[in-house]
């Protein structure tokens, strides 16, 4: 990472964008007391350096007819890791997939319309290893950005 990339101004830019990624450059410049070209140049450098990886829209899965969420841990059979990665990538119900340490190698978040839908997803993965699933009952702390302090 370039020296000085996370100076005070860039840190303030990141805080503002984490609070509202839709902020217009002019509003961000006004809030931070700098020019719009300065903001554009700084944000571009943060993007190019990979500090800002993207901007996203968060949609409520229940509003789309997918109210059932579960975490699925997967312990692969011998030689199955590449197949699991490929299957997870092409299974739309898998909305997150992480390679993890421990006895299980994968942790996936699955979003389905009904509990029976989870069975269908699990059946796809069972040929590659052992699954353990837990339904998400509530989310008292929703996903959030990493702290900058």
Secondary structure as the mmCIF struct_conf table of DSSP 4:
data_model
#
loop_
_struct_conf.conf_type_id
_struct_conf.id
_struct_conf.beg_label_comp_id
_struct_conf.beg_label_asym_id
_struct_conf.beg_label_seq_id
_struct_conf.end_label_comp_id
_struct_conf.end_label_asym_id
_struct_conf.end_label_seq_id
TURN_TY1_P TURN_TY1_P1 UNK A 3 UNK A 6
HELX_RH_AL_P HELX_RH_AL_P1 UNK A 8 UNK A 19
TURN_TY1_P TURN_TY1_P2 UNK A 21 UNK A 22
HELX_RH_AL_P HELX_RH_AL_P2 UNK A 25 UNK A 32
TURN_TY1_P TURN_TY1_P3 UNK A 33 UNK A 33
BEND BEND1 UNK A 34 UNK A 34
HELX_RH_AL_P HELX_RH_AL_P3 UNK A 36 UNK A 48
TURN_TY1_P TURN_TY1_P4 UNK A 49 UNK A 50
BEND BEND2 UNK A 51 UNK A 52
HELX_RH_3T_P HELX_RH_3T_P1 UNK A 61 UNK A 64
TURN_TY1_P TURN_TY1_P5 UNK A 65 UNK A 65
STRN STRN1 UNK A 68 UNK A 76
HELX_LH_PP_P HELX_LH_PP_P1 UNK A 77 UNK A 77
TURN_TY1_P TURN_TY1_P6 UNK A 78 UNK A 79
HELX_RH_AL_P HELX_RH_AL_P4 UNK A 81 UNK A 90
TURN_TY1_P TURN_TY1_P7 UNK A 92 UNK A 93
STRN STRN2 UNK A 94 UNK A 99
BEND BEND3 UNK A 101 UNK A 103
STRN STRN3 UNK A 106 UNK A 112
BEND BEND4 UNK A 113 UNK A 114
HELX_RH_AL_P HELX_RH_AL_P5 UNK A 115 UNK A 126
TURN_TY1_P TURN_TY1_P8 UNK A 127 UNK A 128
STRN STRN4 UNK A 129 UNK A 135
BEND BEND5 UNK A 140 UNK A 141
HELX_LH_PP_P HELX_LH_PP_P2 UNK A 145 UNK A 147
#
